[in-house]
Structures are given as C-alpha cells and as structure tokens.
C-alpha cells in the first residue's frame, strides 16, 4: 500500500527533534513491503503546502500522523499543542478520503480522548512497528482489524492493549536516507538513538510506563553500533541517547560504550543518567566513547521529597555522580522538579541550595508537576481534590503544593536572576 507518515511537531523547546519513533514505524512498514513516504514538518516553512504536495503527489491509501506532545508542561503559561494537530488532520482529510491512523508518545497517553478531539477513527497505542504493518495488511485485504494489539477504533469503542515485543532487535532501524533533505540542511544535526524501551523505576509522576511498559527491553549493542556506523560513514557525528536511564543496566551501557569507542572517527554524544550506583568504570567508558553531556534528572535535593517521588537514589548519590562526571570533563545539565507532594518552602530552598552546590554547567527548574493518567500522582491528586476522578487529563492539570502557590514562582526567579546558567521552562 502507499502510505504517508506525517510528523506534525514543529516545537523546538530544547532542540529541533527528529521523529525517531515515526522513522522506526516507517522502516517497519517499508520492510513489510509497503510504499512509505515520510513528511517531517519541522523544517517546512510552508507546512500546509508541504502536506498538500505530499498527499496529492503520493495519493496515499493510508495516512499516519504521529502525536508527540499534548502540551508543553508549563504550569504558568501552558500551551495546548494538540490543537495545532487539528489543522494537519483537516488538510489530510481535504486532499484525501483515506483512513487516518494516529500514533506517537502523546497519543499513547490518551488514546481514546485524542481520537475524539482530532475526529479520527483509528489509533495505535505504544510502539507501532508490529501493529501498523498488521493494520496496513488488514486494510489492504479488507479483513477485520479489531483484534490488532494496541489498536483503538473510535466508532466501535475498541481499545486493545498493546503487545510490547521483548526483543527490540525484531524491529528494523531507520534507513539513513529517510530524512535526507532535512539532514542535509542541518550542520548541527543531532541523531536521537534509542537502545532501550520501558522503565521499571515507577516514579510517581512518570508516563513512560503507559507509553513503553515497565519491563526494560533492549536492542543488542552490536546491532545498534552497526546501524550507527552507517550514519557515521554518511558524515554525521552527533548523537543523543534518548533511553530513559542510559546507565541501567550497567552491563548494557558498558558494552555499548566499548563498541562506540571503536568507531573512527568517533561520535560526540549526550544521554540521560539515573543518578544511582553510577561508578567510575562506566563514566570512564562513557568519556572514552565520546560522551560530552548528560542530563542529570535528580528532581530534588531533599531526601523526604525523593522518597515521595519514589526515587531510588538520595542526595549523596547525586553528589557523587555529579562529582564523578565533572572529573571526566562531562558537562552536566541538572533538573529540579519542584512543588510536588510534601513540598514546603524549606524543602524547595534545600533543593535550590543543593543544586547550587553541585557546580553544574546548566540547571533546568520545573515548577509544578503535569498530572498524567494511570500514575500514583494522579491517584493522590484525586484523593486531595486537585482533580476529579472523571478527569481524563487530556487538557493539562498540574500538582502544586497549595502552601507554595503565592511564593514559589518569585522565589525561583530570584535564584535564577543571579545564575545565568539556570532557567525555567
């Protein structure tokens, strides 16, 4: 079948993002024998005309749209990003009367309500490499689609649980040419790389389990580095490992680093670290393999708050991790998440002082926690009357300890004003 896959995301909050998930689905559909074209709207100056040209030119039989973000998670001035996707859907419907299928991380958190909001009939929750080709085959042969794992059908009220494959090596990785036009224009292009899916940490506020599951599933490092070698040969040198916890499990990270270190010329790369049991062996291997920057999401400098967020580490772990990374010249971007359950003025000030003591190269502060469905935080918010049990949370709701509402914004701004490398969302 002829398939058009569209990434409507045009946000550049931290960096221009490359739609890795959509590229993986495109690779799987192509591998299954379908004629797939990908349209990434990020670099398009006239995105509406780009959609028109793609739809008219390909005459697709199915259109897939990836919903990456629902909102910008900003409590003070929230932007509802899903609203912008309505224009993309409307244009697709104007130029082609074919099935539209939604997917992506944002969609997966709210599978039924996003279908309603965007007036679309079909969606695939969680990973789509197996479900989307199966759906294409069923549509092409006019057979029943209702039993496909992860598929949501608006008209029938069907919402099948996703079937998360344990062996990620079953899924093909994107071809280097998928987004060639965008890559050719981007001298500072950073390739996102995912070697693991799922997270067993169960942080009280996190939506990862809804999207990827709690079981940690891995790609074989040798296969990842073999794929990366193709990008290296094409001249690309910057990577960002989007794994939720690059250092867990350590044996996987060490294997990956050892293979990356053998690539010549090497990559420079960044990753997300979980500051628990980080040791010199791994940090040394990371530095040798080209790691230049890490995101250190420790969220609080107060042990009581870390416990409330169900973190496995303590402030001393963060201190040791930060010091070790600094010793090897790896730049550290810290993250604080203030205002959650149990937070007080004293704990906020303790966290700010703790973060200041680390001497990090950058510090990002978020005030208030976006409440996502199926999380312990959502249950607590219902119990405390912050939200109602009937609220599906598609439109952003935030948890902020009530005692802080009239104080925390000015207090944080005061800290930031004297620290040029600190900022808020």
N, C-alpha and C positions, 0 to 999 in steps of 0.2 A: 504494500500500500504506500501511497505518497503521504508523507507525514511532515507537518510543520510544527516545530517546537519553538516556543517563544519565551524568552526571559524578559519580563517587563520591568525588572528592577532598574531604577536609574539613580538610586541613592548612593552617595559617596561620603557617608558619615565619617568613617575612619580611612578608607581607601576604596578605589574602584574595585568592586568584587567581580570575579569571573565566575559564571554559573556552573560550578563543578558538578552539582547534582544533575542538572539538566544535561550536561555533556555526557555523564555516565549513562543516563537513560537513552540518549541519542546513540551512544555506542552499542548498547544492548539491542535497540530496535534495528539498527543497521546490521548487526551481527545476525539477527533473526531474518534478514532478507528484505527489509523494508527500505524504501527510498526516503531518507530523512534529511531535512534541511533545518538548520538551527538559526534563529534570529535573536541576537543579543541586542537589546535596545539601549544598553549603557552608552555606547559610543555614537549613537544616532542623533544628529541634530534635528532632523525631522522624522521623529519616530512614527508618526501616523502614516506618512508616505512610505516609510520602510515596511510597515505592515501591509499596506495596500500592494506594494510591488511584490512582496513575498507571497502573499495569498494569490494574487492574480497570476503571477509567474509560475508558481508550482502547481496551482489548482489542487491543493491537498484534499485528501479524503478524510483525514483526521487532523485536528489541531490540538496540541498540548500546550498548556500555559503553566509555568512554574510560579507559585506564590511564595516568595522568600520571606518577606516581612509583613506582619499585620500592622504594626505601628513602630514608632521609634523609641519606645520605652522611656520617654521623658515625662516625668510627673508634672513639671512646671508648665511646659508647653507641648503637650502630646500632639503628634501628627499621625492621623489615621491613614497609613499608606495603602491599605486595601482599596480605599476609594479610587485611587489612581488606576487600579487594575480594571475597574468597570469600563473605562474608555477603551482599553485594549480588547476586552471581550466584545464590546459593542462594534468595534471596527471589524473584528473577525466575523461576527455574525452578518455584518453588512455585505462583506465581499464573498462569503462562502456559506452555504447551507449544509454544514457537515458537523459531525459530533465534535464537541469541545470537551477536553479532559483536563481537569486541574490536578496539580501535584505540588510538591515542594514542602519545605520545612514549615512555613507559615500555614499553609493549607492543612498540613497533617495535624496541627494542634486543634483545629476547629473544622473537622471535615464536613459536617452537615450544615453548620451555620454559614460557612463560606460559600457553599453551593447555593444556599438561599440568597445570600447577599449579592452574589455575582450573577444570579439567574442562569446557572449552568447545571446540567443534568448528571454529569459523571465526574468522579474524582478518585484519585488513588492516594491512600494514606500511607505514609512512611516510604520506604525505598521502592522505586518503580522499575528496577531493572528486570525483574521477573514478571510483575503484574502488567506493565504496559505492553510488552510484546504479546502477552497472552490476550489482552484486550483487543489489540490490533488484529490478531488472528481470528478472534471470535467475531469482530465486526466485519472483517473481510469475507467470512464464510456464513454470515447471518445466523450464527449459533448463539445460544443463551450465554450471557455474560455474568449472570447473577451470582455464580459461585466463585468468581475470581478473588483470591485473597487480597485484602486491602482495598477492594473496590467499593465505592459508595455510589448508590443510584438514588438520586433525589426523588424521582417520581414514584419509586416503589418503596421508599423508606428503607432500603437495604444499606447496611453498613457492616461489611465483612472485616473481621480482624486481619491485620497484615500477617503474612508468613515471612518472618525475618530469617534470611538464609545465614547459617552459621559460617559457611565457607565463602568469604568475600571473593576469593580467587575465581569463583564461578562466573563472576561478572567481568566483562571486558572493560578496560580502561580507555578513556577518550583518545582519539587519534590527535596527533599534534596539529593537524590541519583543520580541525573542527572550527576554530575561531581565528583562522589565519589573518583575516582582514583586520580584526581588532588588534591582534598581537603585533602585526607589522607596524602599527601606528604607535605602539606603547613601548618607549625606550625603557621605562621603569616597570615593565610588566612583572607582576608577582603571581606565580602559578600556585593556586591552592592545591594541597595534596592531603588526601585522607587515607591513612593506613589502618585505622580502627574505627569501628562504629559501636555505639552503645556505651552506657556508663553505669557502673554498679554503685556509685557513691551516694545516691539518694539525698542530695542536698534538698532542703525543704522547699525551695522555690523553683527548682530547675525543671525545664520542659523537655530535656534531652531524652528521658525515658519514654515519653509519649511519641517522640519522633523516631528514635533509633533503638529503643528497647534498653533493658538493664544489663543484659548479657554483653560482655565485651567480645566483639568479633573482629578478627584481624585478617589483613592481607599478608601474604608471605613477603617479608622484606626483600628477598631477592627479586621477586616479580615487580615490586614497586620500583626498585632501583633500575631494573632493566627498562621499565617504562620511562623513568626519568632520564635515562641515557639518551632516548630519542629526542627529548626536549633539549638536552644539553648539546647534542650534535647539531640541532637547529639554531643554536646560539643563545639559548635562554639560561640565565644564571641565578635567578631569584626564586625562592620557594617560601611558602607559608604552610606549615603543617597545621591543619585545622582539627586534628584529633583533640578531643576534649581534655585528655590527660596524656601528653606526649611521653612522660616518664613512667607510665604504668601500662602494662607490666615492664619492668626494667629490662628483662632479657630481650624483649622485642625492640625496645629503644636502642640497646647496645648493638644488636645485630644490624639494625637499620643504619646507625651511625658508622659502623665499621665498613659497610658497603658504600655509603656515601663518600667516605674518606678516600676510597679508591678511584673515584671519578676524577678525570683530569681533562680540562680544567674543572675545578670544583664549583659547587653552588654556594651561595650565601643564603642563609635561611633563618626563619623565626618559628616559634612554636608556643604552645600553651602548656605551662607546667602546673602540676598539682604539688604544692609545697609540703610533701610528706615523704620522709625517708629518701630524700634526694641526697646522693652521695658523690664523692669526688670522682669515682670511676666513671660515672655517667656524664658528669659535667665536663670532665676532661675529654671524653669521647665526643661529646657534642661540639666542643670548641674545635677539636681537630677536624671534625666533619664539616665545619663551615657555619655553625650556629653563631649568629651575631646579636640576636634579640630574642627575649622571651616575654610573654605575658604572664605575670605572676598574680593570679587572682586569689588573694588571701582574704578579701572581703571585710575583715575586721582585725583589730589588734587587741581585742578583748576576749579572753577565754570563754567567758559566760556567753557572749554572743556567738562565738564559733560553735559552741555546743548547741545553741538554739537553732543554728542553721544546719546542724548535723554534719559539720566538717570533721574530718578525721585528724586534722593537724591542729597544732597550738601555736601561739605566737613565737615560741622558741624555735619551732620548726621553720617558720617563715624567716626568722632572723638568720638561722644557719644557712638556709637555701639562698637567701639574698647575698650573704657574705661570700659563699662559695662561687656563685655566678659572677660576682664582681671580681673575684680573684682571677678568673679566667677571661676577663675583658668582655663578658657578655652583657649587653645593655638590658636593663630591667624596667618594664612598664608595670607598675603596680595597680591594683584595682581594689577600691573600697566600695562596699555596698551598705549604705547607712540608713537607719530608720526602721529596721526590721523588728520582729518580736523581741521584747525585752530591752530594746534600746532606750537609753536615757541620755541626758546631756553629758553625764560623767563618762559613759561608755563611748559616746561619739568623740569627746575630747581625748580620751585614752587612745582611740584608734587613729585619730589625726596625729597625735604626738608620736605614736609608734611608727606610723608610715613615714613621718618626717625623719625619724632616727635611722631609717634604713639607707638613706642617701641614694635613692633610686634615680634613674635617669628620667623617668616620667611617672606621673601619678594621675590616674583617672578616678573620679569620685562620682558615684551614682547615689542620688537621694531618693528613697522610696523604692519598693520592690514591685515590679509588674507581677500581678497575680495571674497564674496560668491554671487551667483546669487540671484535675487529677493530680494535684500536688498537696503535700501536707500543709503548705501555706494557705492554699485555698480553703481547706477544711477549717483551719484556725480562723481565717477571715470571716467565714460564715458563723462560727461559734461566737466571735466577738462583734458581730453585726456590721462588719466593714462592707460585706457584700451579702446578697441573698442566696439561698440555696438554688434558686431558679436562674440565676445569672450565668449565662454561658461564657461570659468574659471575652467575647469577641471584641467588643469595644473596651479599650484599656481601663482597668481598675488597678489601683496601687495600694499597697500596705505601707503606711507610715505611722509609727507610734504616735498616738494622739498628743502626748506631752511635748512633742518636738515641733509641731506644726508651725508655731509662731516664732521659732528660734533657729532652726537648723539651716535654713537657706542663707540667712545673713551670716551665721557663724562659719559655714563652709566657705562662703565667698570671701570672708575676712582672711581665712587661711590662704586661699588661692591668690589673693591680691599681692601677697608677699613672696609667692613662689611661682615663677614664670613657667616652670615645667609641670605644674599641676593644672588640671582643668576638669570641668564637669561636662556631662552630656549636653 
